[in-house]
Amino acid sequence: MRTLRLAASQVRWVNTSFWRNPSRAFFTFAFPLMFLVIFCALLGNGTVDLGPVTVNQSTYYVAAMATFGVISACYTNLAISTSFQRESGQLKQIDGTALPSASFLVGRIVHAMAMGALLVVITAAFGRIAYQAQVPSGITLVEVLVMMVVGSAAFCALGLALSAAIPNADAAPAIVNASILPLLFISGIFIPFGTDTPQWIKWVADVFPVRHFALGMQAGFIGTPFHWSDVAVVAAWGLLGLLLAVRFFSWEPRR
């Protein structure tokens, strides 16, 4: 119980620190919306064939940017901020206090997941108002919630695992972006899959969790078939990330 109480206090502390940095908060939420406006302005008048469903590209990109928002909050931001905190000595100081390490990490993870969920809500609302895009309701809302919770937790675990492989704070943005940007492109986030998409790209995308997470989110937003196998793949990657984080996570600066 004490660990849970301290974890809840950490969530409040991280949340307060987050909102006290207006520029960080602004760009965290503005980034997915900015991409949504750009993609819809360039491609929003077309349609996308998703198996049995054909949707406007504006609707497609609302789901895609909601997916991107969760990954940014739970993987990119968490991995980079954790690396900066470790190299600045903050993690070492925290590890030397009476605060249990589990409470600290749970607080960071819960806050990242909450920011990811808030990004989904904001993106869906903006897409509905600006582009008349479909938003989840009924059973599709349940599908989105399931995939969002599993996906955000999985990407948090992967972000913490990746932070252990980052040698210094200067390298953090480059390494994190290099690990995720190619997957965003080959997983249908920025560019929808079409009939002319090379088969090898589809094979590679199916190995990693981004594609499966995107498919689960699309099912909720667009109405494409929802597959529990996508949830299972994302959960498996999350478990792998958790095991790697437990094994290799470091509280000490590398230098």
Phi and psi in degrees as GROMACS dihedral restraints (atoms count N, CA, C in turn):
[ dihedral_restraints ]
;  ai    aj    ak    al  type     phi  dphi    fc
    3     4     5     6     1   -63.0    20    10
    4     5     6     7     1   -40.7    20    10
    6     7     8     9     1   -62.1    20    10
    7     8     9    10     1   -40.6    20    10
    9    10    11    12     1   -67.1    20    10
   10    11    12    13     1   -40.4    20    10
   12    13    14    15     1   -63.1    20    10
   13    14    15    16     1   -42.8    20    10
   15    16    17    18     1   -67.5    20    10
   16    17    18    19     1   -35.7    20    10
   18    19    20    21     1   -63.1    20    10
   19    20    21    22     1   -42.0    20    10
   21    22    23    24     1   -63.0    20    10
   22    23    24    25     1   -38.8    20    10
   24    25    26    27     1   -64.5    20    10
   25    26    27    28     1   -37.6    20    10
   27    28    29    30     1   -64.6    20    10
   28    29    30    31     1   -39.9    20    10
   30    31    32    33     1   -59.0    20    10
   31    32    33    34     1   -45.6    20    10
   33    34    35    36     1   -63.6    20    10
   34    35    36    37     1   -41.3    20    10
   36    37    38    39     1   -66.5    20    10
   37    38    39    40     1   -45.7    20    10
   39    40    41    42     1   -64.1    20    10
   40    41    42    43     1   -39.6    20    10
   42    43    44    45     1   -64.3    20    10
   43    44    45    46     1   -42.6    20    10
   45    46    47    48     1   -63.0    20    10
   46    47    48    49     1   -43.4    20    10
   48    49    50    51     1   -63.1    20    10
   49    50    51    52     1   -38.4    20    10
   51    52    53    54     1   -62.7    20    10
   52    53    54    55     1   -48.8    20    10
   54    55    56    57     1   -77.1    20    10
   55    56    57    58     1   -15.0    20    10
   57    58    59    60     1   -80.9    20    10
   58    59    60    61     1    -4.0    20    10
   60    61    62    63     1  -112.3    20    10
   61    62    63    64     1    83.6    20    10
   63    64    65    66     1   -58.7    20    10
   64    65    66    67     1   -37.9    20    10
   66    67    68    69     1   -66.1    20    10
   67    68    69    70     1   -40.8    20    10
   69    70    71    72     1   -64.2    20    10
   70    71    72    73     1   -46.3    20    10
   72    73    74    75     1   -63.1    20    10
   73    74    75    76     1   -42.2    20    10
   75    76    77    78     1   -61.4    20    10
   76    77    78    79     1   -49.5    20    10
   78    79    80    81     1   -73.8    20    10
   79    80    81    82     1   -25.2    20    10
   81    82    83    84     1   -60.6    20    10
   82    83    84    85     1   -41.8    20    10
   84    85    86    87     1   -90.3    20    10
   85    86    87    88     1   -25.8    20    10
   87    88    89    90     1   -77.3    20    10
   88    89    90    91     1   -29.1    20    10
   90    91    92    93     1   -57.9    20    10
   91    92    93    94     1   -56.4    20    10
   93    94    95    96     1   -61.6    20    10
   94    95    96    97     1   -38.1    20    10
   96    97    98    99     1   -67.3    20    10
   97    98    99   100     1   -37.2    20    10
   99   100   101   102     1   -62.5    20    10
  100   101   102   103     1   -45.5    20    10
  102   103   104   105     1   -63.7    20    10
  103   104   105   106     1   -38.7    20    10
  105   106   107   108     1   -60.9    20    10
  106   107   108   109     1   -45.5    20    10
  108   109   110   111     1   -64.0    20    10
  109   110   111   112     1   -42.9    20    10
  111   112   113   114     1   -64.1    20    10
  112   113   114   115     1   -48.8    20    10
  114   115   116   117     1   -64.8    20    10
  115   116   117   118     1   -40.6    20    10
  117   118   119   120     1   -69.2    20    10
  118   119   120   121     1   -34.3    20    10
  120   121   122   123     1   -67.0    20    10
  121   122   123   124     1   -37.4    20    10
  123   124   125   126     1   -83.5    20    10
  124   125   126   127     1   -37.8    20    10
  126   127   128   129     1  -128.1    20    10
  127   128   129   130     1     2.9    20    10
  129   130   131   132     1   -66.3    20    10
  130   131   132   133     1   -15.1    20    10
  132   133   134   135     1   -86.1    20    10
  133   134   135   136     1    -8.4    20    10
  135   136   137   138     1   -90.2    20    10
  136   137   138   139     1  -173.6    20    10
  138   139   140   141     1  -128.0    20    10
  139   140   141   142     1   160.2    20    10
  141   142   143   144     1  -127.1    20    10
  142   143   144   145     1   130.2    20    10
  144   145   146   147     1   -91.6    20    10
  145   146   147   148     1   117.3    20    10
  147   148   149   150     1  -118.0    20    10
  148   149   150   151     1    75.4    20    10
  150   151   152   153     1    66.1    20    10
  151   152   153   154     1  -119.1    20    10
  153   154   155   156     1   -79.1    20    10
  154   155   156   157     1    -4.5    20    10
  156   157   158   159     1  -115.9    20    10
  157   158   159   160     1   134.8    20    10
  159   160   161   162     1  -116.7    20    10
  160   161   162   163     1   125.6    20    10
  162   163   164   165     1  -129.8    20    10
  163   164   165   166     1   158.6    20    10
  165   166   167   168     1   -65.1    20    10
  166   167   168   169     1   146.7    20    10
  168   169   170   171     1   -64.9    20    10
  169   170   171   172     1   -28.1    20    10
  171   172   173   174     1   -62.8    20    10
  172   173   174   175     1   -42.5    20    10
  174   175   176   177     1   -63.9    20    10
  175   176   177   178     1   -41.3    20    10
  177   178   179   180     1   -59.2    20    10
  178   179   180   181     1   -44.8    20    10
  180   181   182   183     1   -74.9    20    10
  181   182   183   184     1   -21.9    20    10
  183   184   185   186     1   -63.0    20    10
  184   185   186   187     1   -46.8    20    10
  186   187   188   189     1   -64.7    20    10
  187   188   189   190     1   -40.1    20    10
  189   190   191   192     1   -65.8    20    10
  190   191   192   193     1   -41.7    20    10
  192   193   194   195     1   -75.5    20    10
  193   194   195   196     1   -26.6    20    10
  195   196   197   198     1   -64.1    20    10
  196   197   198   199     1   -41.8    20    10
  198   199   200   201     1   -62.1    20    10
  199   200   201   202     1   -46.8    20    10
  201   202   203   204     1   -60.6    20    10
  202   203   204   205     1   -38.6    20    10
  204   205   206   207     1   -62.1    20    10
  205   206   207   208     1   -42.9    20    10
  207   208   209   210     1   -64.0    20    10
  208   209   210   211     1   -44.2    20    10
  210   211   212   213     1   -64.0    20    10
  211   212   213   214     1   -40.2    20    10
  213   214   215   216     1   -62.7    20    10
  214   215   216   217     1   -44.5    20    10
  216   217   218   219     1   -72.1    20    10
  217   218   219   220     1   -39.8    20    10
  219   220   221   222     1   -95.8    20    10
  220   221   222   223     1   -21.6    20    10
  222   223   224   225     1  -112.3    20    10
  223   224   225   226     1   -62.2    20    10
  225   226   227   228     1   -62.4    20    10
  226   227   228   229     1   -56.1    20    10
  228   229   230   231     1   -64.4    20    10
  229   230   231   232     1   -40.7    20    10
  231   232   233   234     1   -67.6    20    10
  232   233   234   235     1   -43.1    20    10
  234   235   236   237     1   -64.1    20    10
  235   236   237   238     1   -44.2    20    10
  237   238   239   240     1   -69.0    20    10
  238   239   240   241     1   -46.7    20    10
  240   241   242   243     1   -65.3    20    10
  241   242   243   244     1   -37.8    20    10
  243   244   245   246     1   -64.7    20    10
  244   245   246   247     1   -40.4    20    10
  246   247   248   249     1   -63.9    20    10
  247   248   249   250     1   -42.5    20    10
  249   250   251   252     1   -63.4    20    10
  250   251   252   253     1   -42.6    20    10
  252   253   254   255     1   -65.0    20    10
  253   254   255   256     1   -38.4    20    10
  255   256   257   258     1   -65.9    20    10
  256   257   258   259     1   -46.7    20    10
  258   259   260   261     1   -72.7    20    10
  259   260   261   262     1   -23.9    20    10
  261   262   263   264     1   -83.2    20    10
  262   263   264   265     1    -5.9    20    10
  264   265   266   267     1    90.8    20    10
  265   266   267   268     1    -0.2    20    10
  267   268   269   270     1   -65.5    20    10
  268   269   270   271     1   -41.4    20    10
  270   271   272   273     1   -64.9    20    10
  271   272   273   274     1   -37.9    20    10
  273   274   275   276     1   -63.3    20    10
  274   275   276   277     1   -41.4    20    10
  276   277   278   279     1   -64.5    20    10
  277   278   279   280     1   -42.9    20    10
  279   280   281   282     1   -64.9    20    10
  280   281   282   283     1   -38.9    20    10
  282   283   284   285     1   -65.6    20    10
  283   284   285   286     1   -23.5    20    10
  285   286   287   288     1   -87.6    20    10
  286   287   288   289     1    -0.1    20    10
  288   289   290   291     1   -95.4    20    10
  289   290   291   292     1   179.9    20    10
  291   292   293   294     1   -79.1    20    10
  292   293   294   295     1    -4.4    20    10
  294   295   296   297     1   -69.9    20    10
  295   296   297   298     1   123.3    20    10
  297   298   299   300     1   -62.1    20    10
  298   299   300   301     1   139.9    20    10
  300   301   302   303     1   -60.3    20    10
  301   302   303   304     1   -34.4    20    10
  303   304   305   306     1   -62.9    20    10
  304   305   306   307     1   -39.4    20    10
  306   307   308   309     1   -64.6    20    10
  307   308   309   310     1   -41.3    20    10
  309   310   311   312     1   -63.5    20    10
  310   311   312   313     1   -48.4    20    10
  312   313   314   315     1   -69.1    20    10
  313   314   315   316     1   -39.8    20    10
  315   316   317   318     1   -62.2    20    10
  316   317   318   319     1   -39.8    20    10
  318   319   320   321     1   -60.9    20    10
  319   320   321   322     1   -43.6    20    10
  321   322   323   324     1   -65.0    20    10
  322   323   324   325     1   -41.8    20    10
  324   325   326   327     1   -67.2    20    10
  325   326   327   328     1   -46.2    20    10
  327   328   329   330     1   -62.3    20    10
  328   329   330   331     1   -41.1    20    10
  330   331   332   333     1   -63.7    20    10
  331   332   333   334     1   -43.5    20    10
  333   334   335   336     1   -62.3    20    10
  334   335   336   337     1   -41.3    20    10
  336   337   338   339     1   -64.4    20    10
  337   338   339   340     1   -38.5    20    10
  339   340   341   342     1   -65.4    20    10
  340   341   342   343     1   -40.2    20    10
  342   343   344   345     1   -65.5    20    10
  343   344   345   346     1   -38.0    20    10
  345   346   347   348     1   -62.5    20    10
  346   347   348   349     1   -43.3    20    10
  348   349   350   351     1   -64.5    20    10
  349   350   351   352     1   -40.4    20    10
  351   352   353   354     1   -64.4    20    10
  352   353   354   355     1   -37.5    20    10
  354   355   356   357     1   -63.4    20    10
  355   356   357   358     1   -39.2    20    10
  357   358   359   360     1   -62.6    20    10
  358   359   360   361     1   -45.0    20    10
  360   361   362   363     1   -62.3    20    10
  361   362   363   364     1   -46.2    20    10
  363   364   365   366     1   -64.8    20    10
  364   365   366   367     1   -43.4    20    10
  366   367   368   369     1   -64.2    20    10
  367   368   369   370     1   -42.8    20    10
  369   370   371   372     1   -63.9    20    10
  370   371   372   373     1   -43.0    20    10
  372   373   374   375     1   -65.8    20    10
  373   374   375   376     1   -43.3    20    10
  375   376   377   378     1   -63.5    20    10
  376   377   378   379     1   -43.0    20    10
  378   379   380   381     1   -63.8    20    10
  379   380   381   382     1   -37.2    20    10
  381   382   383   384     1   -67.4    20    10
  382   383   384   385     1   -44.1    20    10
  384   385   386   387     1   -72.8    20    10
  385   386   387   388     1   -45.2    20    10
  387   388   389   390     1   -84.3    20    10
  388   389   390   391     1   -32.2    20    10
  390   391   392   393     1  -127.2    20    10
  391   392   393   394     1     7.6    20    10
  393   394   395   396     1    54.0    20    10
  394   395   396   397     1    34.8    20    10
  396   397   398   399     1   -73.6    20    10
  397   398   399   400     1   154.2    20    10
  399   400   401   402     1   -67.6    20    10
  400   401   402   403     1   146.1    20    10
  402   403   404   405     1  -126.1    20    10
  403   404   405   406     1   152.3    20    10
  405   406   407   408     1   -62.7    20    10
  406   407   408   409     1   143.4    20    10
  408   409   410   411     1  -156.8    20    10
  409   410   411   412     1   152.4    20    10
  411   412   413   414     1    62.9    20    10
  412   413   414   415     1  -129.8    20    10
  414   415   416   417     1   -67.2    20    10
  415   416   417   418     1   -32.7    20    10
  417   418   419   420     1   -67.1    20    10
  418   419   420   421     1   -30.0    20    10
  420   421   422   423     1   -66.0    20    10
  421   422   423   424     1   -39.7    20    10
  423   424   425   426     1   -62.5    20    10
  424   425   426   427     1   -42.3    20    10
  426   427   428   429     1   -61.6    20    10
  427   428   429   430     1   -43.4    20    10
  429   430   431   432     1   -63.3    20    10
  430   431   432   433     1   -42.8    20    10
  432   433   434   435     1   -62.9    20    10
  433   434   435   436     1   -43.3    20    10
  435   436   437   438     1   -61.6    20    10
  436   437   438   439     1   -51.4    20    10
  438   439   440   441     1   -66.7    20    10
  439   440   441   442     1   -36.3    20    10
  441   442   443   444     1   -65.7    20    10
  442   443   444   445     1   -43.7    20    10
  444   445   446   447     1   -66.3    20    10
  445   446   447   448     1   -48.8    20    10
  447   448   449   450     1   -63.7    20    10
  448   449   450   451     1   -44.5    20    10
  450   451   452   453     1   -66.6    20    10
  451   452   453   454     1   -44.5    20    10
  453   454   455   456     1   -65.0    20    10
  454   455   456   457     1   -40.4    20    10
  456   457   458   459     1   -64.7    20    10
  457   458   459   460     1   -41.1    20    10
  459   460   461   462     1   -64.5    20    10
  460   461   462   463     1   -44.0    20    10
  462   463   464   465     1   -72.2    20    10
  463   464   465   466     1   -27.7    20    10
  465   466   467   468     1   -63.2    20    10
  466   467   468   469     1   -45.9    20    10
  468   469   470   471     1   -62.5    20    10
  469   470   471   472     1   -41.8    20    10
  471   472   473   474     1   -67.2    20    10
  472   473   474   475     1   -36.2    20    10
  474   475   476   477     1   -64.2    20    10
  475   476   477   478     1   -42.4    20    10
  477   478   479   480     1   -66.0    20    10
  478   479   480   481     1   -38.1    20    10
  480   481   482   483     1   -64.5    20    10
  481   482   483   484     1   -42.4    20    10
  483   484   485   486     1   -65.5    20    10
  484   485   486   487     1   -35.1    20    10
  486   487   488   489     1   -58.5    20    10
  487   488   489   490     1   -29.4    20    10
  489   490   491   492     1   -68.6    20    10
  490   491   492   493     1   -22.0    20    10
  492   493   494   495     1   -94.2    20    10
  493   494   495   496     1    -3.3    20    10
  495   496   497   498     1   -87.0    20    10
  496   497   498   499     1   120.7    20    10
  498   499   500   501     1   -75.1    20    10
  499   500   501   502     1   -28.1    20    10
  501   502   503   504     1  -158.4    20    10
  502   503   504   505     1   167.4    20    10
  504   505   506   507     1   -65.3    20    10
  505   506   507   508     1   -36.2    20    10
  507   508   509   510     1   -63.1    20    10
  508   509   510   511     1   -31.4    20    10
  510   511   512   513     1   -83.8    20    10
  511   512   513   514     1   -12.4    20    10
  513   514   515   516     1   -58.2    20    10
  514   515   516   517     1   -53.7    20    10
  516   517   518   519     1   -59.9    20    10
  517   518   519   520     1   -40.9    20    10
  519   520   521   522     1   -65.3    20    10
  520   521   522   523     1   -45.1    20    10
  522   523   524   525     1   -68.5    20    10
  523   524   525   526     1   -44.0    20    10
  525   526   527   528     1   -64.2    20    10
  526   527   528   529     1   -47.1    20    10
  528   529   530   531     1   -65.8    20    10
  529   530   531   532     1   -36.3    20    10
  531   532   533   534     1   -66.3    20    10
  532   533   534   535     1   -28.1    20    10
  534   535   536   537     1   -81.7    20    10
  535   536   537   538     1   -22.8    20    10
  537   538   539   540     1  -113.0    20    10
  538   539   540   541     1   -33.8    20    10
  540   541   542   543     1   -60.8    20    10
  541   542   543   544     1   -45.9    20    10
  543   544   545   546     1   -58.6    20    10
  544   545   546   547     1   -37.6    20    10
  546   547   548   549     1   -67.7    20    10
  547   548   549   550     1   -34.6    20    10
  549   550   551   552     1   -63.6    20    10
  550   551   552   553     1   -36.8    20    10
  552   553   554   555     1   -74.2    20    10
  553   554   555   556     1   -40.6    20    10
  555   556   557   558     1   -88.6    20    10
  556   557   558   559     1     0.4    20    10
  558   559   560   561     1  -105.8    20    10
  559   560   561   562     1     5.6    20    10
  561   562   563   564     1    85.5    20    10
  562   563   564   565     1    16.0    20    10
  564   565   566   567     1   -77.4    20    10
  565   566   567   568     1   -54.3    20    10
  567   568   569   570     1   -88.5    20    10
  568   569   570   571     1   -32.9    20    10
  570   571   572   573     1  -127.8    20    10
  571   572   573   574     1   115.5    20    10
  573   574   575   576     1   -61.9    20    10
  574   575   576   577     1   145.5    20    10
  576   577   578   579     1   -66.4    20    10
  577   578   579   580     1   140.0    20    10
  579   580   581   582     1  -129.3    20    10
  580   581   582   583     1  -178.7    20    10
  582   583   584   585     1   -66.6    20    10
  583   584   585   586     1   -21.7    20    10
  585   586   587   588     1   -95.4    20    10
  586   587   588   589     1     5.8    20    10
  588   589   590   591     1   -67.4    20    10
  589   590   591   592     1   125.8    20    10
  591   592   593   594     1   -55.7    20    10
  592   593   594   595     1   141.0    20    10
  594   595   596   597     1   -63.4    20    10
  595   596   597   598     1   -33.4    20    10
  597   598   599   600     1   -66.5    20    10
  598   599   600   601     1   -31.8    20    10
  600   601   602   603     1   -65.3    20    10
  601   602   603   604     1   -41.6    20    10
  603   604   605   606     1   -62.9    20    10
  604   605   606   607     1   -40.4    20    10
  606   607   608   609     1   -63.4    20    10
  607   608   609   610     1   -46.2    20    10
  609   610   611   612     1   -63.8    20    10
  610   611   612   613     1   -43.2    20    10
  612   613   614   615     1   -61.5    20    10
  613   614   615   616     1   -36.1    20    10
  615   616   617   618     1   -68.5    20    10
  616   617   618   619     1   -17.9    20    10
  618   619   620   621     1   -75.4    20    10
  619   620   621   622     1   -33.9    20    10
  621   622   623   624     1   -99.7    20    10
  622   623   624   625     1   162.7    20    10
  624   625   626   627     1   -77.4    20    10
  625   626   627   628     1   -19.9    20    10
  627   628   629   630     1   -61.2    20    10
  628   629   630   631     1   -46.1    20    10
  630   631   632   633     1   -60.9    20    10
  631   632   633   634     1   -44.1    20    10
  633   634   635   636     1   -69.2    20    10
  634   635   636   637     1   -36.6    20    10
  636   637   638   639     1   -64.5    20    10
  637   638   639   640     1   -42.7    20    10
  639   640   641   642     1   -62.6    20    10
  640   641   642   643     1   -40.5    20    10
  642   643   644   645     1   -64.7    20    10
  643   644   645   646     1   -39.5    20    10
  645   646   647   648     1   -65.7    20    10
  646   647   648   649     1   -40.0    20    10
  648   649   650   651     1   -68.9    20    10
  649   650   651   652     1   -38.5    20    10
  651   652   653   654     1   -61.2    20    10
  652   653   654   655     1   -38.3    20    10
  654   655   656   657     1   -60.0    20    10
  655   656   657   658     1   -37.2    20    10
  657   658   659   660     1   -75.6    20    10
  658   659   660   661     1   -39.1    20    10
  660   661   662   663     1   -82.9    20    10
  661   662   663   664     1   -37.1    20    10
  663   664   665   666     1  -107.8    20    10
  664   665   666   667     1   -27.6    20    10
  666   667   668   669     1    98.2    20    10
  667   668   669   670     1    13.6    20    10
  669   670   671   672     1   -71.0    20    10
  670   671   672   673     1   163.5    20    10
  672   673   674   675     1   -59.2    20    10
  673   674   675   676     1   136.5    20    10
  675   676   677   678     1   -96.8    20    10
  676   677   678   679     1   126.5    20    10
  678   679   680   681     1  -118.2    20    10
  679   680   681   682     1   127.3    20    10
  681   682   683   684     1   -66.9    20    10
  682   683   684   685     1   -20.2    20    10
  684   685   686   687     1   -64.0    20    10
  685   686   687   688     1   -33.2    20    10
  687   688   689   690     1   -64.9    20    10
  688   689   690   691     1   -41.8    20    10
  690   691   692   693     1   -62.4    20    10
  691   692   693   694     1   -40.8    20    10
  693   694   695   696     1   -64.7    20    10
  694   695   696   697     1   -41.2    20    10
  696   697   698   699     1   -64.5    20    10
  697   698   699   700     1   -45.1    20    10
  699   700   701   702     1   -62.7    20    10
  700   701   702   703     1   -41.9    20    10
  702   703   704   705     1   -64.2    20    10
  703   704   705   706     1   -38.4    20    10
  705   706   707   708     1   -64.0    20    10
  706   707   708   709     1   -42.1    20    10
  708   709   710   711     1   -65.1    20    10
  709   710   711   712     1   -36.7    20    10
  711   712   713   714     1   -63.6    20    10
  712   713   714   715     1   -41.0    20    10
  714   715   716   717     1   -64.2    20    10
  715   716   717   718     1   -41.3    20    10
  717   718   719   720     1   -61.0    20    10
  718   719   720   721     1   -44.6    20    10
  720   721   722   723     1   -61.3    20    10
  721   722   723   724     1   -39.6    20    10
  723   724   725   726     1   -63.9    20    10
  724   725   726   727     1   -44.4    20    10
  726   727   728   729     1   -62.9    20    10
  727   728   729   730     1   -41.7    20    10
  729   730   731   732     1   -67.5    20    10
  730   731   732   733     1   -38.8    20    10
  732   733   734   735     1   -65.4    20    10
  733   734   735   736     1   -43.4    20    10
  735   736   737   738     1   -61.3    20    10
  736   737   738   739     1   -38.2    20    10
  738   739   740   741     1   -77.8    20    10
  739   740   741   742     1   -39.5    20    10
  741   742   743   744     1  -116.5    20    10
  742   743   744   745     1    -5.7    20    10
  744   745   746   747     1   -60.6    20    10
  745   746   747   748     1   135.5    20    10
  747   748   749   750     1  -122.2    20    10
  748   749   750   751     1   139.5    20    10
  750   751   752   753     1   -97.0    20    10
  751   752   753   754     1    -9.8    20    10
  753   754   755   756     1   -96.8    20    10
  754   755   756   757     1   140.1    20    10
  756   757   758   759     1   -59.1    20    10
  757   758   759   760     1   148.3    20    10
  759   760   761   762     1   -79.9    20    10
  760   761   762   763     1   -27.4    20    10
